[in-house]
Amino acid sequence: MPSKKTSVVNTKPILIVKTGSALKELARHRGTFEDWIAAPFIAAGFTTAVVDVCGGEALPDPVHFSGVVVTGSHALVTDREDWSEKTAAWIPGGIAAGRPFLGICYGHQLLAHALGGTVAMCPDGPEYGTVTLRLLPAARRDSLMAGLPGRMKAQACHTQSVVKLPRGAVLLASSDRDPHHAFAVNAVTWGLQFHPEIDADIMRTYIRAYAADLTAAGQDPQTIHDAVTEAETSTGLLSRFATVISRLNRNFDHCPIALET
């Protein structure tokens, strides 16, 4: 069962599937991925539970949770590590159970991989820093993204991307370096390549830590670092996801959602 729980109040907890940890420098002072993700849910009155799949913990039955979030990671989906493949095999059942699902960065890529999409190294090189997302027309009708501006800032930090969406997925947002920044699989399942959980300070720390890799890829880390700004619209998406879950709480015993395969 999950190794960690936080706070009180709203029906079933949100399950956070931990696929990695933040840089040690950040973990000492700012916490790590699951802490940043949990904060908006706790503020919305939910409890959260964390299962450390990369540490060997077993995934629980999703029916015990109100929703699922899969974190980012420093691992690569294409390495097909045992814990990662087990998580990928678990994802379709979790989605079919009707629980709202959100994959972030590695979680976004793992969602695509689990449903038949393709993950590979970023064709145009790694994407770090505050990027501009272009929301596609489908986003205007999406329950997570409806009402957002057509262009918005977001924090990105990835060397792999979804180069082919799963069959039936709906593209929601793109950037100059990554055409598949956000997609939906059904009315309550999303993948986000960008990071709604991180702020400008965390983003700058990652750019400094990976400056050599960015330089090797022909990019200027100092320019990327200096251009970092806060991205309030994208960081509000976790609160929006909590709202989606709250609206669906009373319907969690509905018929399972069919996946297109």
N, C-alpha and C positions, 0 to 999 in steps of 0.2 A: 504493500500500500504506500501512498505518498509519504514522504519523509518530513514534511513541514507544513504547518498550517498557520494562518494569520487571521486575526480579528473575528468579528461577530456579525451578524444580522441577516441576511437575505437568503432564504431557502437553501438550496443546494450550493456548494462552493464552486468556484471556477477552478478548473484543473489547468495548471501551468506545467507543460511538458518541457523539462529542462534538457536542452541538447548541447549546452556548453556554458562556460563561465566568462565573465568579463576579464579584461586585463587586470593583473594583480594590483597595479597601481591604483586602478579605479575601485576594485573590490575592497581595498583597505579603507577607503575614505567615502565612497559613494554607494557601496553595495554592488550587486551584480544583476544580470539580466532579469531574473525572476522578481527581484525587489522593485526594479523600475516598472516592470509590467504590472505587478500587483497593486501598486499605489492607487491608480485611478479606480480599480474595482473596489478596494477597501473604502475609498472615499464615497463610492456609490452604495455602500452598505452590504457588499458581498464579503464572504470569506474566500480565501484562496488556499489551494493545496498544491504542493509541488512534488512531481515525481521526477527523479534524476535518472533519466534513461541512459545518459552517457556514463553514469556511475554504476550502472547495472541494475537499477530498480525496475521492477516489473510494472507494466502499464495496467491500470485498473479498468474495470468496466465503466464506460462513459455514461451509463445510465445514472450513476451516482452523482453526476455533476450537472451544473446549469449550462456550462460552456467549456470550451477548450482553447487554450492558446499554446502554440509551439514556438519556442524561443529561437533566437539566432545562435550561432555557434562559430568557433574558429575552425571546425572540421569542414570537410568537403563532401557533399552528397555523393559525388562520383567515386569516392574511395570505398563506398558500399560497406562501411563498418557494420559489424554484426548488430550492435544496438540501434544503428540508424535504419538498417533494413527491417528489423523487428518493428520499429516505430512506423515505418512506411506501410508495413503489412497490417498494422493496427488501425491506421487512419481511415480507410474506407468504411470499416464497421462503425467507427465513431461518428462519421458523417451520416451514415445510413440510420443511425439511432436518432437523428434529428437534432442533435446538440449543435448550437452555434459554434463554429470553428474558425480560428484565425491563426494563420501561419505567418511568422515574421522572419524575413531574410532567409536563414537556413530553413525555417519552418515553411516558408513560402515555396522554396525549392523542393523540399521534401514532399509537400502536398502535391505539387505538379508531378514529381517522380512517382508517387504512390498511385496516381490516377492515370498514368500512361504518358505524361509529358516528358520532355527531355531537358536535362540540366547539363551545362558545360561551362568551361571557362568563359568569362565575358568576352565576346568577340572583339570589342573595341577597347579592351583593357579594363582594369579595375575601376570601380566608381566609388569615390570617397568624397565626403564633404556635403555641403548644403546644395541640393540640386533642385531644379525646377521641374515639376511634374505637370504634364498636360493631361487633363481628365477628358476621356472620350465620351461621346454622347450617352453610352450605356450607363455611365456613372450618375447621370441625372435621374435615372429610374431605380438606382440601387439603394437598398435600405440602409447601408452603411455610409454611402458617399453622397446621397442626394442632398442638394443645397450647398455643396462645397463650390468654391470658385473654379473656373475653368483651368486656371493655372495656380499652383501653390508650391511653396517651398517644403522640402523634406530632407531629413538626414539619411545619407546612404553610405554604406561601408561593406562592399562585397567584391569578391574576385570571381565568383561564379554567378550564373543567372539562368533563368528559365528561357531556353532558346526555342522551345516548342511547347505551346500550351496543351494541356490535356484536351481530349475531344469534348466538345460541349462547353468548355470554359468561356466566359465572357470577359473580354479585355476591358479594364476600367481606366488604366493610367499608364503613361509612358514618359521616359526622359530621353535626352539626346543620346545617352550611352546604353540605355536598356529599354527596348520597346515593350517589355512585359513587366512593368513595375507593380501592377495590381490587377488581380483577376478575381472573378467570382465563379463558383462551381454551381451553386444553387442560391436560394434566397437567404441562406444563413451560413455560407461557407466562403471564406476569402483567403487569398494569399497576398501579402504585402512585401515586396522586396525591400522597401525603405523601412526605417526604424521609427515608429511613432512613440517609442518608449525613451528615446535619448534626446538630450538637450545639446546646446551648442558647446558647452564645456566638455562633455563626454566626447562629442564629435572631434573636437580639436585634439584631445588626448589620443584618440585612435589615429589621427593623421600624423601626429608626431611619432607614434610607435611604429607606423608602417611607412615612414618617409622614404626609407631605402628602397622598398618595393615599388613605391610610386615613381621614384626616380628611375629605377630600372625599367619601368614601363613607359618611360618617356614623358612623364608628367612632372609638374613642378609642385612639390608638396607645400612650399611656402605660400604660393599663390592660392592653392586650395584652402590652406589653413586660414589665410587672411580673409577669405571670402565667406567663411562660416558665419551664419546668423541663426537666431532662433527661428523655429518653424512652428508657430503656435497652431496653425490650422491642422497640420498633420499630426502633431502631438495630441490633439483632441480626439483622435480616432479611437483610442482605447476607451474613453468615456462614452463615445458613440456606440461602441461595441457593447459596453455594459448596458446601455439603454435598449439595444436590440434584445439582449438576453432578458432584461426585466420585462419587456413586452411579451416575450414568449414563455415566461416562467409557468404560467397557468396551463400551457398547452404541451408540456413535455411528455405527456402520455399519448400524443397523437400518433398516427400511423407513421412508420419509418419513411424517410425520404429516399426515393429510388435514385441511384446513380447511373449515369449514362456510361457504358463501357464498350 
